[in-house]
Amino acid sequence: MNLAALYLAFFKVGLVAYGGGYAMIPLFQRELVASGWLTLQEFLDVVAISEMTPGPIAINTATFVGYRLFGLLGAAVATLAVISPSLILTFVLIYFLNRYRDHKITGKLMSGIQVAVVILIVSAALYILPSAVIDSKTALLAIATFILMTRTKLSPILLIFLGGMAGILLNF
């Protein structure tokens, strides 16, 4: 593997992943784990760290993986690669959406894209869930976190912190 391969891998993910970082998780997994660059456990660790740190998960993931594989230069290359397609596509889409805003196909196109993004996010959750929920304690923690997330207005940051504290206190 080299920096060009790293750039290409993250550029491909950035190019086809509409909907943000969570929608990119299954694509990252395919590029990074299936290629042998990361193990599944390393990938899960990167996703967890990327979620916990400030900033978009896709950029954090690219930065962490690039740094792990090639140091500071790798971090810069992977980060640039994952955002390049988004920047290009955003400018192109803005042009066309402004030009064809009232066209009936535009609304239908956006509705279809939204459904696909939701499915990608659910797919990522279902892929990661079996590795994260490893026993009855983690299953209870997952259920409690889901209930708190859907029934309260607690901050996701607080929920992550509480999950970490539960892990320490309950000896996961």
Residue frames as qw, qx, qy, qz and C-alpha x, y, z in Angstrom:
[[0.000, 0.889, 0.458, 0.000, 0.00, 0.00, 0.00],
 [0.419, 0.056, 0.010, 0.906, 1.13, 3.55, -0.71],
 [0.073, 0.400, 0.290, -0.866, -0.17, 7.10, -0.38],
 [0.319, 0.109, -0.500, -0.798, -1.77, 6.98, -3.84],
 [0.385, -0.259, -0.872, -0.152, -3.75, 3.86, -2.86],
 [0.157, -0.418, -0.631, 0.635, -4.74, 5.56, 0.41],
 [0.176, 0.289, -0.056, -0.939, -5.92, 8.65, -1.48],
 [0.375, -0.019, -0.696, -0.612, -7.87, 6.58, -3.97],
 [0.302, -0.328, -0.884, 0.143, -9.57, 4.50, -1.26],
 [0.063, -0.500, -0.499, 0.705, -10.74, 7.56, 0.67],
 [0.200, 0.232, -0.302, -0.903, -11.63, 9.48, -2.48],
 [0.325, -0.177, -0.836, -0.405, -13.88, 6.57, -3.58],
 [0.223, -0.482, -0.768, 0.357, -15.64, 6.54, -0.22],
 [0.001, -0.467, -0.189, 0.864, -16.07, 10.31, -0.30],
 [0.176, 0.114, -0.552, -0.807, -17.32, 10.15, -3.87],
 [0.409, -0.244, -0.779, -0.408, -20.14, 7.65, -3.34],
 [0.307, -0.391, -0.755, 0.427, -21.17, 8.32, 0.24],
 [0.192, -0.496, -0.196, -0.824, -24.04, 10.77, 0.17],
 [0.649, -0.605, -0.365, -0.283, -25.46, 11.52, 3.58],
 [0.290, -0.810, 0.381, -0.338, -22.49, 12.10, 5.81],
 [0.012, 0.538, -0.820, 0.194, -20.19, 10.07, 7.96],
 [0.622, -0.067, 0.683, -0.377, -22.63, 7.50, 9.29],
 [0.834, 0.475, 0.089, -0.265, -23.62, 6.56, 5.78],
 [0.424, 0.708, -0.564, 0.004, -19.91, 6.15, 4.99],
 [0.531, -0.490, 0.657, -0.215, -19.27, 3.56, 7.73],
 [0.899, 0.130, 0.417, -0.034, -20.13, 0.49, 5.63],
 [0.657, 0.733, -0.111, 0.136, -18.07, 1.89, 2.77],
 [0.085, -0.786, 0.573, -0.215, -15.12, 2.60, 5.05],
 [0.754, -0.277, 0.576, -0.154, -15.42, -0.92, 6.40],
 [0.887, 0.414, 0.200, 0.037, -15.35, -2.40, 2.91],
 [0.470, 0.807, -0.274, 0.227, -12.31, -0.35, 1.86],
 [0.109, -0.739, 0.572, -0.339, -10.32, -0.69, 5.07],
 [0.688, -0.289, 0.621, -0.239, -11.15, -4.09, 6.58],
 [0.906, 0.349, 0.229, -0.070, -11.70, -6.05, 3.38],
 [0.535, 0.767, -0.318, 0.157, -8.43, -4.70, 1.98],
 [0.858, -0.157, -0.315, 0.375, -6.55, -5.85, 5.07],
 [0.219, 0.607, -0.223, 0.731, -5.43, -2.36, 6.07],
 [0.346, -0.385, 0.488, -0.703, -7.29, -2.67, 9.39],
 [0.139, -0.170, -0.970, 0.103, -8.70, -5.55, 11.38],
 [0.320, -0.643, -0.573, -0.394, -12.38, -5.45, 12.30],
 [0.536, -0.650, -0.382, 0.379, -11.48, -4.57, 15.90],
 [0.365, -0.201, 0.080, 0.906, -9.17, -1.76, 14.76],
 [0.050, -0.394, -0.505, -0.767, -11.93, -0.48, 12.50],
 [0.437, -0.707, -0.546, -0.110, -14.45, -0.50, 15.36],
 [0.518, -0.509, -0.214, 0.653, -11.96, 1.34, 17.55],
 [0.223, 0.039, 0.271, 0.935, -11.44, 3.98, 14.84],
 [0.226, -0.568, -0.559, -0.560, -15.20, 4.45, 14.46],
 [0.519, -0.692, -0.460, 0.201, -15.61, 4.81, 18.23],
 [0.448, -0.379, -0.038, 0.809, -12.78, 7.33, 18.49],
 [0.111, 0.228, 0.428, 0.868, -14.03, 9.21, 15.45],
 [0.323, -0.676, -0.577, -0.327, -17.48, 9.44, 17.02],
 [0.548, -0.656, -0.357, 0.377, -16.13, 10.67, 20.35],
 [0.420, -0.264, 0.076, 0.865, -13.88, 13.40, 19.01],
 [0.260, 0.721, 0.186, -0.615, -15.07, 16.78, 17.74],
 [0.157, 0.466, -0.564, -0.664, -15.67, 17.04, 14.04],
 [0.813, 0.244, -0.180, -0.497, -17.32, 15.01, 11.31],
 [0.843, -0.236, 0.482, -0.038, -16.94, 11.26, 11.68],
 [0.846, 0.493, 0.107, 0.172, -15.79, 10.79, 8.07],
 [0.283, 0.838, -0.334, 0.325, -12.98, 13.32, 8.41],
 [0.509, -0.637, 0.527, -0.239, -11.96, 11.98, 11.81],
 [0.936, 0.015, 0.351, 0.011, -11.92, 8.42, 10.46],
 [0.715, 0.645, -0.061, 0.264, -9.83, 9.42, 7.45],
 [0.005, 0.848, -0.415, 0.330, -7.43, 11.38, 9.64],
 [0.686, -0.485, 0.512, -0.181, -7.01, 8.57, 12.18],
 [0.936, 0.179, 0.287, 0.096, -6.56, 5.84, 9.58],
 [0.563, 0.763, -0.145, 0.283, -4.20, 7.93, 7.44],
 [0.185, -0.802, 0.486, -0.294, -2.11, 8.76, 10.50],
 [0.828, -0.300, 0.460, -0.108, -2.05, 5.13, 11.66],
 [0.898, 0.323, 0.242, 0.175, -0.88, 3.93, 8.25],
 [0.635, 0.488, 0.055, 0.596, 1.46, 6.73, 7.11],
 [0.407, -0.306, -0.277, 0.815, 1.86, 9.25, 9.91],
 [0.078, 0.619, 0.208, -0.754, 1.13, 12.95, 9.51],
 [0.153, 0.287, -0.567, -0.757, 1.39, 12.90, 5.72],
 [0.122, -0.239, -0.941, -0.208, -1.05, 9.97, 5.58],
 [0.013, 0.588, 0.630, -0.507, -3.49, 11.87, 7.79],
 [0.143, 0.546, -0.104, -0.819, -3.37, 14.88, 5.46],
 [0.153, 0.138, -0.779, -0.592, -3.72, 12.75, 2.32],
 [0.087, -0.363, -0.928, -0.005, -6.65, 10.69, 3.62],
 [0.049, 0.619, 0.466, -0.630, -8.44, 13.75, 4.96],
 [0.174, 0.462, -0.317, -0.810, -8.04, 15.66, 1.70],
 [0.116, -0.001, -0.897, -0.427, -9.14, 12.59, -0.24],
 [0.020, -0.466, -0.869, 0.167, -12.36, 12.06, 1.70],
 [0.104, 0.697, 0.341, -0.622, -13.45, 15.71, 1.44],
 [0.071, -0.282, 0.519, 0.804, -12.41, 16.38, -2.19],
 [0.028, -0.328, -0.835, -0.441, -15.40, 14.63, -3.80],
 [0.107, -0.708, -0.633, 0.296, -17.81, 16.32, -1.41],
 [0.090, -0.608, 0.029, 0.788, -16.49, 19.74, -2.24],
 [0.001, -0.111, 0.667, 0.736, -16.63, 19.12, -5.97],
 [0.104, -0.430, -0.866, -0.234, -20.07, 17.50, -5.84],
 [0.091, -0.667, -0.508, 0.538, -21.46, 20.19, -3.55],
 [0.025, 0.483, -0.199, -0.852, -20.59, 22.93, -6.01],
 [0.111, -0.043, -0.796, -0.594, -22.00, 20.94, -8.93],
 [0.135, -0.512, -0.847, 0.050, -25.21, 20.08, -7.03],
 [0.040, -0.613, -0.311, 0.725, -25.73, 23.65, -5.87],
 [0.079, 0.274, -0.452, -0.845, -25.51, 24.81, -9.45],
 [0.228, -0.175, -0.837, -0.466, -28.03, 22.24, -10.74],
 [0.161, -0.537, -0.774, 0.293, -30.40, 22.41, -7.76],
 [0.023, 0.546, 0.152, -0.824, -30.61, 26.19, -8.06],
 [0.163, 0.212, -0.559, -0.785, -31.12, 25.94, -11.79],
 [0.457, -0.165, -0.756, -0.438, -33.76, 23.13, -11.64],
 [0.115, -0.066, 0.692, -0.710, -35.22, 23.73, -8.17],
 [0.582, 0.177, 0.268, -0.747, -38.85, 23.65, -9.29],
 [0.536, 0.236, -0.703, -0.404, -38.59, 20.61, -11.56],
 [0.861, -0.279, 0.049, -0.422, -40.69, 17.63, -10.37],
 [0.890, 0.173, -0.381, 0.181, -37.85, 15.13, -10.90],
 [0.202, 0.541, -0.519, 0.630, -35.60, 17.05, -8.48],
 [0.577, -0.405, 0.351, -0.616, -37.95, 16.38, -5.55],
 [0.981, 0.002, -0.061, -0.186, -38.31, 12.71, -6.46],
 [0.673, 0.446, -0.462, 0.368, -34.54, 12.34, -6.81],
 [0.053, -0.521, 0.539, -0.659, -33.94, 13.82, -3.36],
 [0.797, -0.277, 0.204, -0.496, -36.59, 11.57, -1.78],
 [0.962, 0.159, -0.220, 0.021, -34.94, 8.47, -3.21],
 [0.452, 0.503, -0.515, 0.527, -31.49, 9.57, -2.06],
 [0.385, -0.509, 0.419, -0.646, -32.78, 10.18, 1.48],
 [0.947, -0.143, 0.054, -0.283, -34.18, 6.63, 1.69],
 [0.839, 0.330, -0.343, 0.262, -30.88, 5.17, 0.49],
 [0.140, 0.575, -0.506, 0.627, -28.95, 7.15, 3.13],
 [0.667, -0.412, 0.312, -0.536, -31.21, 5.92, 5.93],
 [0.993, 0.046, -0.085, -0.068, -30.66, 2.33, 4.80],
 [0.607, 0.487, -0.442, 0.446, -26.88, 2.85, 4.77],
 [0.201, -0.555, 0.485, -0.645, -27.00, 4.16, 8.35],
 [0.868, -0.232, 0.202, -0.391, -29.14, 1.21, 9.51],
 [0.913, 0.286, -0.265, 0.118, -26.80, -1.16, 7.69],
 [0.309, 0.565, -0.534, 0.548, -23.80, 0.34, 9.51],
 [0.505, -0.453, 0.429, -0.597, -25.54, -0.03, 12.87],
 [0.966, -0.042, 0.066, -0.248, -26.48, -3.64, 12.20],
 [0.763, 0.438, -0.395, 0.266, -22.94, -4.42, 11.08],
 [0.152, 0.525, -0.555, 0.627, -21.31, -2.93, 14.17],
 [0.671, -0.454, 0.125, -0.572, -23.92, -4.02, 16.74],
 [0.970, -0.127, -0.206, -0.015, -22.86, -7.70, 17.04],
 [0.650, 0.283, -0.384, 0.591, -19.26, -6.69, 17.73],
 [0.077, -0.489, 0.299, -0.816, -20.25, -4.06, 20.29],
 [0.739, -0.334, 0.193, -0.552, -22.92, -6.06, 22.14],
 [0.439, 0.373, -0.816, 0.044, -20.91, -9.02, 23.39],
 [0.255, -0.161, -0.891, 0.339, -22.77, -10.08, 26.54],
 [0.215, -0.721, -0.657, -0.055, -25.83, -9.35, 28.67],
 [0.313, -0.636, -0.194, 0.679, -24.20, -6.29, 30.30],
 [0.120, -0.212, 0.379, 0.893, -23.45, -4.62, 26.99],
 [0.083, -0.447, -0.769, -0.448, -26.90, -5.60, 25.68],
 [0.255, -0.760, -0.540, 0.255, -28.52, -3.86, 28.67],
 [0.259, -0.524, 0.061, 0.809, -26.29, -0.85, 28.18],
 [0.084, 0.093, 0.622, 0.773, -27.25, -0.72, 24.48],
 [0.168, -0.629, -0.726, -0.221, -30.96, -0.89, 25.33],
 [0.306, -0.732, -0.352, 0.497, -30.64, 1.74, 28.07],
 [0.229, -0.338, 0.265, 0.873, -28.71, 4.06, 25.75],
 [0.006, 0.310, 0.707, 0.636, -31.26, 3.60, 22.98],
 [0.229, -0.735, -0.637, 0.030, -34.13, 4.40, 25.36],
 [0.305, -0.667, -0.137, 0.666, -32.35, 7.47, 26.73],
 [0.210, -0.133, 0.462, 0.851, -31.49, 8.62, 23.22],
 [0.091, -0.376, -0.705, -0.594, -35.05, 8.27, 21.91],
 [0.354, -0.709, -0.608, -0.047, -37.03, 9.33, 24.99],
 [0.383, -0.769, -0.142, 0.492, -34.93, 12.18, 26.37],
 [0.408, 0.900, -0.045, 0.150, -33.06, 15.16, 25.05],
 [0.665, -0.604, 0.293, 0.327, -29.74, 14.07, 26.54],
 [0.265, 0.806, -0.446, -0.287, -26.73, 15.08, 24.51],
 [0.940, 0.253, -0.226, 0.039, -25.06, 12.29, 22.50],
 [0.328, 0.585, -0.564, 0.482, -21.79, 13.42, 24.08],
 [0.484, -0.423, 0.511, -0.570, -23.26, 12.82, 27.53],
 [0.959, 0.026, 0.071, -0.272, -24.53, 9.40, 26.44],
 [0.748, 0.448, -0.423, 0.247, -21.06, 8.46, 25.19],
 [0.004, 0.551, -0.592, 0.588, -19.54, 9.65, 28.47],
 [0.723, -0.270, 0.364, -0.522, -22.13, 7.70, 30.48],
 [0.958, 0.211, -0.171, -0.091, -21.43, 4.60, 28.37],
 [0.502, 0.518, -0.552, 0.418, -17.74, 4.93, 29.14],
 [0.298, -0.457, 0.555, -0.628, -18.43, 5.33, 32.85],
 [0.905, -0.082, 0.140, -0.393, -20.75, 2.30, 32.79],
 [0.839, 0.367, -0.386, 0.111, -17.96, 0.32, 31.11],
 [0.208, 0.498, -0.633, 0.555, -15.55, 1.24, 33.89],
 [0.495, -0.323, 0.469, -0.656, -18.01, 0.64, 36.71],
 [0.915, 0.042, 0.174, -0.361, -19.45, -2.59, 35.33],
 [0.425, -0.475, 0.730, 0.244, -16.08, -3.97, 34.17],
 [0.815, 0.512, 0.042, -0.268, -17.01, -4.64, 30.53]]
